[in-house]
């Protein structure tokens, strides 16, 4: 049977410097992804790098 999964999402508000938001918006637009998706991927990447560096 085909099951459609929907991951649980939580709304949070973060304060970021305007210049950083502008850069993120530009990258998201150039890559054809939403700003939310880009920020999610950036956070996941940064956390994975922290974990890898902690193991060294």
mmCIF file of the N, C-alpha and C atoms, coordinates in Angstrom:
data_MODEL
# 
_entry.id   MODEL 
# 
loop_
_atom_site.group_PDB 
_atom_site.id 
_atom_site.type_symbol 
_atom_site.label_atom_id 
_atom_site.label_alt_id 
_atom_site.label_comp_id 
_atom_site.label_asym_id 
_atom_site.label_entity_id 
_atom_site.label_seq_id 
_atom_site.pdbx_PDB_ins_code 
_atom_site.Cartn_x 
_atom_site.Cartn_y 
_atom_site.Cartn_z 
_atom_site.occupancy 
_atom_site.B_iso_or_equiv 
_atom_site.pdbx_formal_charge 
_atom_site.auth_seq_id 
_atom_site.auth_comp_id 
_atom_site.auth_asym_id 
_atom_site.auth_atom_id 
_atom_site.pdbx_PDB_model_num 
ATOM 1   N N  . UNK A 1 1  ? 0.845  -1.186 0.000  1.00 0.00 ? 1  UNK A N  1 
ATOM 2   C CA . UNK A 1 1  ? 0.000  0.000  0.000  1.00 0.00 ? 1  UNK A CA 1 
ATOM 3   C C  . UNK A 1 1  ? 0.890  1.249  0.000  1.00 0.00 ? 1  UNK A C  1 
ATOM 4   N N  . UNK A 1 2  ? 0.458  2.270  -0.681 1.00 0.00 ? 2  UNK A N  1 
ATOM 5   C CA . UNK A 1 2  ? 1.198  3.524  -0.776 1.00 0.00 ? 2  UNK A CA 1 
ATOM 6   C C  . UNK A 1 2  ? 0.849  4.417  0.409  1.00 0.00 ? 2  UNK A C  1 
ATOM 7   N N  . UNK A 1 3  ? 1.867  4.745  1.222  1.00 0.00 ? 3  UNK A N  1 
ATOM 8   C CA . UNK A 1 3  ? 1.658  5.624  2.372  1.00 0.00 ? 3  UNK A CA 1 
ATOM 9   C C  . UNK A 1 3  ? 2.359  6.950  2.129  1.00 0.00 ? 3  UNK A C  1 
ATOM 10  N N  . UNK A 1 4  ? 1.635  8.013  2.283  1.00 0.00 ? 4  UNK A N  1 
ATOM 11  C CA . UNK A 1 4  ? 2.218  9.350  2.159  1.00 0.00 ? 4  UNK A CA 1 
ATOM 12  C C  . UNK A 1 4  ? 2.639  9.793  3.541  1.00 0.00 ? 4  UNK A C  1 
ATOM 13  N N  . UNK A 1 5  ? 3.935  10.073 3.698  1.00 0.00 ? 5  UNK A N  1 
ATOM 14  C CA . UNK A 1 5  ? 4.452  10.492 4.987  1.00 0.00 ? 5  UNK A CA 1 
ATOM 15  C C  . UNK A 1 5  ? 4.619  12.002 5.011  1.00 0.00 ? 5  UNK A C  1 
ATOM 16  N N  . UNK A 1 6  ? 4.250  12.581 6.119  1.00 0.00 ? 6  UNK A N  1 
ATOM 17  C CA . UNK A 1 6  ? 4.400  14.020 6.298  1.00 0.00 ? 6  UNK A CA 1 
ATOM 18  C C  . UNK A 1 6  ? 5.179  14.246 7.588  1.00 0.00 ? 6  UNK A C  1 
ATOM 19  N N  . UNK A 1 7  ? 6.433  14.699 7.460  1.00 0.00 ? 7  UNK A N  1 
ATOM 20  C CA . UNK A 1 7  ? 7.226  14.894 8.675  1.00 0.00 ? 7  UNK A CA 1 
ATOM 21  C C  . UNK A 1 7  ? 6.621  15.998 9.546  1.00 0.00 ? 7  UNK A C  1 
ATOM 22  N N  . UNK A 1 8  ? 6.749  15.825 10.836 1.00 0.00 ? 8  UNK A N  1 
ATOM 23  C CA . UNK A 1 8  ? 6.252  16.847 11.760 1.00 0.00 ? 8  UNK A CA 1 
ATOM 24  C C  . UNK A 1 8  ? 7.111  18.094 11.619 1.00 0.00 ? 8  UNK A C  1 
ATOM 25  N N  . UNK A 1 9  ? 6.481  19.217 11.485 1.00 0.00 ? 9  UNK A N  1 
ATOM 26  C CA . UNK A 1 9  ? 7.195  20.486 11.361 1.00 0.00 ? 9  UNK A CA 1 
ATOM 27  C C  . UNK A 1 9  ? 6.800  21.380 12.532 1.00 0.00 ? 9  UNK A C  1 
ATOM 28  N N  . UNK A 1 10 ? 7.717  22.236 12.944 1.00 0.00 ? 10 UNK A N  1 
ATOM 29  C CA . UNK A 1 10 ? 7.495  23.165 14.045 1.00 0.00 ? 10 UNK A CA 1 
ATOM 30  C C  . UNK A 1 10 ? 7.846  24.563 13.557 1.00 0.00 ? 10 UNK A C  1 
ATOM 31  N N  . UNK A 1 11 ? 7.016  25.524 13.874 1.00 0.00 ? 11 UNK A N  1 
ATOM 32  C CA . UNK A 1 11 ? 7.303  26.916 13.523 1.00 0.00 ? 11 UNK A CA 1 
ATOM 33  C C  . UNK A 1 11 ? 8.121  27.558 14.631 1.00 0.00 ? 11 UNK A C  1 
ATOM 34  N N  . UNK A 1 12 ? 9.222  28.187 14.243 1.00 0.00 ? 12 UNK A N  1 
ATOM 35  C CA . UNK A 1 12 ? 10.078 28.926 15.169 1.00 0.00 ? 12 UNK A CA 1 
ATOM 36  C C  . UNK A 1 12 ? 10.451 30.243 14.506 1.00 0.00 ? 12 UNK A C  1 
ATOM 37  N N  . UNK A 1 13 ? 10.764 31.224 15.316 1.00 0.00 ? 13 UNK A N  1 
ATOM 38  C CA . UNK A 1 13 ? 11.206 32.514 14.803 1.00 0.00 ? 13 UNK A CA 1 
ATOM 39  C C  . UNK A 1 13 ? 12.652 32.714 15.219 1.00 0.00 ? 13 UNK A C  1 
ATOM 40  N N  . UNK A 1 14 ? 13.504 33.024 14.242 1.00 0.00 ? 14 UNK A N  1 
ATOM 41  C CA . UNK A 1 14 ? 14.910 33.296 14.507 1.00 0.00 ? 14 UNK A CA 1 
ATOM 42  C C  . UNK A 1 14 ? 15.246 34.685 13.981 1.00 0.00 ? 14 UNK A C  1 
ATOM 43  N N  . UNK A 1 15 ? 16.114 35.360 14.667 1.00 0.00 ? 15 UNK A N  1 
ATOM 44  C CA . UNK A 1 15 ? 16.561 36.680 14.223 1.00 0.00 ? 15 UNK A CA 1 
ATOM 45  C C  . UNK A 1 15 ? 17.920 36.506 13.553 1.00 0.00 ? 15 UNK A C  1 
ATOM 46  N N  . UNK A 1 16 ? 17.983 36.928 12.305 1.00 0.00 ? 16 UNK A N  1 
ATOM 47  C CA . UNK A 1 16 ? 19.213 36.816 11.522 1.00 0.00 ? 16 UNK A CA 1 
ATOM 48  C C  . UNK A 1 16 ? 19.566 38.184 10.963 1.00 0.00 ? 16 UNK A C  1 
ATOM 49  N N  . UNK A 1 17 ? 20.845 38.455 10.770 1.00 0.00 ? 17 UNK A N  1 
ATOM 50  C CA . UNK A 1 17 ? 21.235 39.726 10.162 1.00 0.00 ? 17 UNK A CA 1 
ATOM 51  C C  . UNK A 1 17 ? 20.631 39.864 8.764  1.00 0.00 ? 17 UNK A C  1 
ATOM 52  N N  . UNK A 1 18 ? 20.212 41.080 8.435  1.00 0.00 ? 18 UNK A N  1 
ATOM 53  C CA . UNK A 1 18 ? 19.569 41.347 7.148  1.00 0.00 ? 18 UNK A CA 1 
ATOM 54  C C  . UNK A 1 18 ? 20.440 40.905 5.979  1.00 0.00 ? 18 UNK A C  1 
ATOM 55  N N  . UNK A 1 19 ? 21.745 41.136 6.068  1.00 0.00 ? 19 UNK A N  1 
ATOM 56  C CA . UNK A 1 19 ? 22.652 40.763 4.978  1.00 0.00 ? 19 UNK A CA 1 
ATOM 57  C C  . UNK A 1 19 ? 22.655 39.248 4.765  1.00 0.00 ? 19 UNK A C  1 
ATOM 58  N N  . UNK A 1 20 ? 22.616 38.486 5.851  1.00 0.00 ? 20 UNK A N  1 
ATOM 59  C CA . UNK A 1 20 ? 22.590 37.033 5.740  1.00 0.00 ? 20 UNK A CA 1 
ATOM 60  C C  . UNK A 1 20 ? 21.298 36.564 5.082  1.00 0.00 ? 20 UNK A C  1 
ATOM 61  N N  . UNK A 1 21 ? 20.193 37.163 5.470  1.00 0.00 ? 21 UNK A N  1 
ATOM 62  C CA . UNK A 1 21 ? 18.900 36.797 4.880  1.00 0.00 ? 21 UNK A CA 1 
ATOM 63  C C  . UNK A 1 21 ? 18.883 37.114 3.392  1.00 0.00 ? 21 UNK A C  1 
ATOM 64  N N  . UNK A 1 22 ? 19.436 38.249 3.012  1.00 0.00 ? 22 UNK A N  1 
ATOM 65  C CA . UNK A 1 22 ? 19.507 38.608 1.595  1.00 0.00 ? 22 UNK A CA 1 
ATOM 66  C C  . UNK A 1 22 ? 20.335 37.595 0.817  1.00 0.00 ? 22 UNK A C  1 
ATOM 67  N N  . UNK A 1 23 ? 21.467 37.189 1.385  1.00 0.00 ? 23 UNK A N  1 
ATOM 68  C CA . UNK A 1 23 ? 22.319 36.198 0.718  1.00 0.00 ? 23 UNK A CA 1 
ATOM 69  C C  . UNK A 1 23 ? 21.595 34.861 0.593  1.00 0.00 ? 23 UNK A C  1 
ATOM 70  N N  . UNK A 1 24 ? 20.925 34.451 1.660  1.00 0.00 ? 24 UNK A N  1 
ATOM 71  C CA . UNK A 1 24 ? 20.169 33.193 1.624  1.00 0.00 ? 24 UNK A CA 1 
ATOM 72  C C  . UNK A 1 24 ? 19.049 33.253 0.589  1.00 0.00 ? 24 UNK A C  1 
ATOM 73  N N  . UNK A 1 25 ? 18.347 34.367 0.525  1.00 0.00 ? 25 UNK A N  1 
ATOM 74  C CA . UNK A 1 25 ? 17.269 34.528 -0.456 1.00 0.00 ? 25 UNK A CA 1 
ATOM 75  C C  . UNK A 1 25 ? 17.804 34.429 -1.875 1.00 0.00 ? 25 UNK A C  1 
ATOM 76  N N  . UNK A 1 26 ? 18.948 35.042 -2.115 1.00 0.00 ? 26 UNK A N  1 
ATOM 77  C CA . UNK A 1 26 ? 19.555 34.997 -3.445 1.00 0.00 ? 26 UNK A CA 1 
ATOM 78  C C  . UNK A 1 26 ? 19.925 33.569 -3.820 1.00 0.00 ? 26 UNK A C  1 
ATOM 79  N N  . UNK A 1 27 ? 20.561 32.852 -2.904 1.00 0.00 ? 27 UNK A N  1 
ATOM 80  C CA . UNK A 1 27 ? 20.950 31.464 -3.171 1.00 0.00 ? 27 UNK A CA 1 
ATOM 81  C C  . UNK A 1 27 ? 19.706 30.616 -3.414 1.00 0.00 ? 27 UNK A C  1 
ATOM 82  N N  . UNK A 1 28 ? 18.690 30.764 -2.571 1.00 0.00 ? 28 UNK A N  1 
ATOM 83  C CA . UNK A 1 28 ? 17.468 29.978 -2.722 1.00 0.00 ? 28 UNK A CA 1 
ATOM 84  C C  . UNK A 1 28 ? 16.824 30.228 -4.084 1.00 0.00 ? 28 UNK A C  1 
ATOM 85  N N  . UNK A 1 29 ? 16.742 31.480 -4.466 1.00 0.00 ? 29 UNK A N  1 
ATOM 86  C CA . UNK A 1 29 ? 16.138 31.824 -5.753 1.00 0.00 ? 29 UNK A CA 1 
ATOM 87  C C  . UNK A 1 29 ? 16.959 31.260 -6.910 1.00 0.00 ? 29 UNK A C  1 
ATOM 88  N N  . UNK A 1 30 ? 18.274 31.381 -6.829 1.00 0.00 ? 30 UNK A N  1 
ATOM 89  C CA . UNK A 1 30 ? 19.140 30.881 -7.899 1.00 0.00 ? 30 UNK A CA 1 
ATOM 90  C C  . UNK A 1 30 ? 19.088 29.362 -8.023 1.00 0.00 ? 30 UNK A C  1 
ATOM 91  N N  . UNK A 1 31 ? 18.851 28.675 -6.926 1.00 0.00 ? 31 UNK A N  1 
ATOM 92  C CA . UNK A 1 31 ? 18.808 27.212 -6.928 1.00 0.00 ? 31 UNK A CA 1 
ATOM 93  C C  . UNK A 1 31 ? 17.403 26.658 -7.107 1.00 0.00 ? 31 UNK A C  1 
ATOM 94  N N  . UNK A 1 32 ? 16.398 27.530 -7.113 1.00 0.00 ? 32 UNK A N  1 
ATOM 95  C CA . UNK A 1 32 ? 15.016 27.087 -7.327 1.00 0.00 ? 32 UNK A CA 1 
ATOM 96  C C  . UNK A 1 32 ? 14.418 26.332 -6.156 1.00 0.00 ? 32 UNK A C  1 
ATOM 97  N N  . UNK A 1 33 ? 14.834 26.707 -4.937 1.00 0.00 ? 33 UNK A N  1 
ATOM 98  C CA . UNK A 1 33 ? 14.271 26.095 -3.737 1.00 0.00 ? 33 UNK A CA 1 
ATOM 99  C C  . UNK A 1 33 ? 13.704 27.194 -2.848 1.00 0.00 ? 33 UNK A C  1 
ATOM 100 N N  . UNK A 1 34 ? 12.872 26.792 -1.910 1.00 0.00 ? 34 UNK A N  1 
ATOM 101 C CA . UNK A 1 34 ? 12.317 27.782 -0.989 1.00 0.00 ? 34 UNK A CA 1 
ATOM 102 C C  . UNK A 1 34 ? 13.387 28.193 0.020  1.00 0.00 ? 34 UNK A C  1 
ATOM 103 N N  . UNK A 1 35 ? 13.234 29.366 0.563  1.00 0.00 ? 35 UNK A N  1 
ATOM 104 C CA . UNK A 1 35 ? 14.148 29.839 1.596  1.00 0.00 ? 35 UNK A CA 1 
ATOM 105 C C  . UNK A 1 35 ? 14.116 28.881 2.784  1.00 0.00 ? 35 UNK A C  1 
ATOM 106 N N  . UNK A 1 36 ? 12.932 28.431 3.150  1.00 0.00 ? 36 UNK A N  1 
ATOM 107 C CA . UNK A 1 36 ? 12.792 27.490 4.262  1.00 0.00 ? 36 UNK A CA 1 
ATOM 108 C C  . UNK A 1 36 ? 13.594 26.215 4.001  1.00 0.00 ? 36 UNK A C  1 
ATOM 109 N N  . UNK A 1 37 ? 13.480 25.681 2.792  1.00 0.00 ? 37 UNK A N  1 
ATOM 110 C CA . UNK A 1 37 ? 14.199 24.459 2.446  1.00 0.00 ? 37 UNK A CA 1 
ATOM 111 C C  . UNK A 1 37 ? 15.707 24.685 2.505  1.00 0.00 ? 37 UNK A C  1 
ATOM 112 N N  . UNK A 1 38 ? 16.171 25.806 2.000  1.00 0.00 ? 38 UNK A N  1 
ATOM 113 C CA . UNK A 1 38 ? 17.601 26.113 2.027  1.00 0.00 ? 38 UNK A CA 1 
ATOM 114 C C  . UNK A 1 38 ? 18.112 26.216 3.458  1.00 0.00 ? 38 UNK A C  1 
ATOM 115 N N  . UNK A 1 39 ? 17.406 26.932 4.308  1.00 0.00 ? 39 UNK A N  1 
ATOM 116 C CA . UNK A 1 39 ? 17.832 27.095 5.701  1.00 0.00 ? 39 UNK A CA 1 
ATOM 117 C C  . UNK A 1 39 ? 17.862 25.739 6.406  1.00 0.00 ? 39 UNK A C  1 
ATOM 118 N N  . UNK A 1 40 ? 16.872 24.907 6.149  1.00 0.00 ? 40 UNK A N  1 
ATOM 119 C CA . UNK A 1 40 ? 16.821 23.559 6.730  1.00 0.00 ? 40 UNK A CA 1 
ATOM 120 C C  . UNK A 1 40 ? 18.050 22.764 6.314  1.00 0.00 ? 40 UNK A C  1 
ATOM 121 N N  . UNK A 1 41 ? 18.371 22.793 5.022  1.00 0.00 ? 41 UNK A N  1 
ATOM 122 C CA . UNK A 1 41 ? 19.525 22.047 4.529  1.00 0.00 ? 41 UNK A CA 1 
ATOM 123 C C  . UNK A 1 41 ? 20.839 22.597 5.086  1.00 0.00 ? 41 UNK A C  1 
ATOM 124 N N  . UNK A 1 42 ? 20.940 23.903 5.209  1.00 0.00 ? 42 UNK A N  1 
ATOM 125 C CA . UNK A 1 42 ? 22.149 24.516 5.777  1.00 0.00 ? 42 UNK A CA 1 
ATOM 126 C C  . UNK A 1 42 ? 22.336 24.081 7.228  1.00 0.00 ? 42 UNK A C  1 
ATOM 127 N N  . UNK A 1 43 ? 21.260 24.077 7.984  1.00 0.00 ? 43 UNK A N  1 
ATOM 128 C CA . UNK A 1 43 ? 21.330 23.666 9.394  1.00 0.00 ? 43 UNK A CA 1 
ATOM 129 C C  . UNK A 1 43 ? 21.711 22.193 9.512  1.00 0.00 ? 43 UNK A C  1 
ATOM 130 N N  . UNK A 1 44 ? 21.095 21.345 8.685  1.00 0.00 ? 44 UNK A N  1 
ATOM 131 C CA . UNK A 1 44 ? 21.414 19.916 8.725  1.00 0.00 ? 44 UNK A CA 1 
ATOM 132 C C  . UNK A 1 44 ? 22.885 19.678 8.376  1.00 0.00 ? 44 UNK A C  1 
ATOM 133 N N  . UNK A 1 45 ? 23.380 20.385 7.378  1.00 0.00 ? 45 UNK A N  1 
ATOM 134 C CA . UNK A 1 45 ? 24.783 20.248 6.982  1.00 0.00 ? 45 UNK A CA 1 
ATOM 135 C C  . UNK A 1 45 ? 25.710 20.699 8.117  1.00 0.00 ? 45 UNK A C  1 
ATOM 136 N N  . UNK A 1 46 ? 25.418 21.858 8.692  1.00 0.00 ? 46 UNK A N  1 
ATOM 137 C CA . UNK A 1 46 ? 26.264 22.378 9.773  1.00 0.00 ? 46 UNK A CA 1 
ATOM 138 C C  . UNK A 1 46 ? 26.277 21.419 10.957 1.00 0.00 ? 46 UNK A C  1 
ATOM 139 N N  . UNK A 1 47 ? 25.139 20.871 11.318 1.00 0.00 ? 47 UNK A N  1 
ATOM 140 C CA . UNK A 1 47 ? 25.077 19.934 12.442 1.00 0.00 ? 47 UNK A CA 1 
ATOM 141 C C  . UNK A 1 47 ? 25.831 18.648 12.134 1.00 0.00 ? 47 UNK A C  1 
ATOM 142 N N  . UNK A 1 48 ? 25.750 18.176 10.899 1.00 0.00 ? 48 UNK A N  1 
ATOM 143 C CA . UNK A 1 48 ? 26.483 16.954 10.543 1.00 0.00 ? 48 UNK A CA 1 
ATOM 144 C C  . UNK A 1 48 ? 27.984 17.199 10.593 1.00 0.00 ? 48 UNK A C  1 
ATOM 145 N N  . UNK A 1 49 ? 28.420 18.395 10.215 1.00 0.00 ? 49 UNK A N  1 
ATOM 146 C CA . UNK A 1 49 ? 29.846 18.724 10.272 1.00 0.00 ? 49 UNK A CA 1 
ATOM 147 C C  . UNK A 1 49 ? 30.322 18.821 11.717 1.00 0.00 ? 49 UNK A C  1 
ATOM 148 N N  . UNK A 1 50 ? 29.481 19.354 12.591 1.00 0.00 ? 50 UNK A N  1 
ATOM 149 C CA . UNK A 1 50 ? 29.835 19.405 14.014 1.00 0.00 ? 50 UNK A CA 1 
ATOM 150 C C  . UNK A 1 50 ? 30.014 17.996 14.560 1.00 0.00 ? 50 UNK A C  1 
ATOM 151 N N  . UNK A 1 51 ? 29.112 17.103 14.195 1.00 0.00 ? 51 UNK A N  1 
ATOM 152 C CA . UNK A 1 51 ? 29.178 15.721 14.670 1.00 0.00 ? 51 UNK A CA 1 
ATOM 153 C C  . UNK A 1 51 ? 30.440 15.043 14.150 1.00 0.00 ? 51 UNK A C  1 
ATOM 154 N N  . UNK A 1 52 ? 30.762 15.246 12.878 1.00 0.00 ? 52 UNK A N  1 
ATOM 155 C CA . UNK A 1 52 ? 31.951 14.631 12.292 1.00 0.00 ? 52 UNK A CA 1 
ATOM 156 C C  . UNK A 1 52 ? 33.222 15.182 12.928 1.00 0.00 ? 52 UNK A C  1 
ATOM 157 N N  . UNK A 1 53 ? 33.253 16.480 13.186 1.00 0.00 ? 53 UNK A N  1 
ATOM 158 C CA . UNK A 1 53 ? 34.433 17.091 13.789 1.00 0.00 ? 53 UNK A CA 1 
ATOM 159 C C  . UNK A 1 53 ? 34.595 16.676 15.252 1.00 0.00 ? 53 UNK A C  1 
ATOM 160 N N  . UNK A 1 54 ? 33.491 16.414 15.918 1.00 0.00 ? 54 UNK A N  1 
ATOM 161 C CA . UNK A 1 54 ? 33.552 15.977 17.318 1.00 0.00 ? 54 UNK A CA 1 
ATOM 162 C C  . UNK A 1 54 ? 34.145 14.584 17.432 1.00 0.00 ? 54 UNK A C  1 
ATOM 163 N N  . UNK A 1 55 ? 33.976 13.776 16.392 1.00 0.00 ? 55 UNK A N  1 
ATOM 164 C CA . UNK A 1 55 ? 34.491 12.408 16.397 1.00 0.00 ? 55 UNK A CA 1 
ATOM 165 C C  . UNK A 1 55 ? 35.993 12.359 16.156 1.00 0.00 ? 55 UNK A C  1 
ATOM 166 N N  . UNK A 1 56 ? 36.557 13.417 15.612 1.00 0.00 ? 56 UNK A N  1 
ATOM 167 C CA . UNK A 1 56 ? 37.997 13.441 15.271 1.00 0.00 ? 56 UNK A CA 1 
ATOM 168 C C  . UNK A 1 56 ? 38.848 13.782 16.463 1.00 0.00 ? 56 UNK A C  1 
# 
